[in-house]
């Protein structure tokens, strides 16, 4: 696309601002992650009351053919960078989820 098309897209983005009633942004693995999702998360996280939660921060994800792909951590870090704050990580390698399972 041309520079003019990109500028037009940004002028109309987002079509409507997301609600400020969101209390948390939860980031996990997402095959369809894109700029729009990142910008929406950024919008919510500008409110410090909105919690930033990540399922994990793995930099890579194993592929079935023995290779690796970018992991959830890449998505988390893109949002962390623009939001200017770190998430609370609930999954591996942190022990929060382990403690929850252990209690059951």
Secondary structure, 3 states (H helix, E strand, C coil): CCHHHHHHHHHCCCCCCCCCCCCEEEECCCCCCCHHHHHHHHHHHCCCCCEEEECCCCCEEECCCCCEEECHHHHHHHHHHHHCCCCEECCCCCCHHHHHHHHC
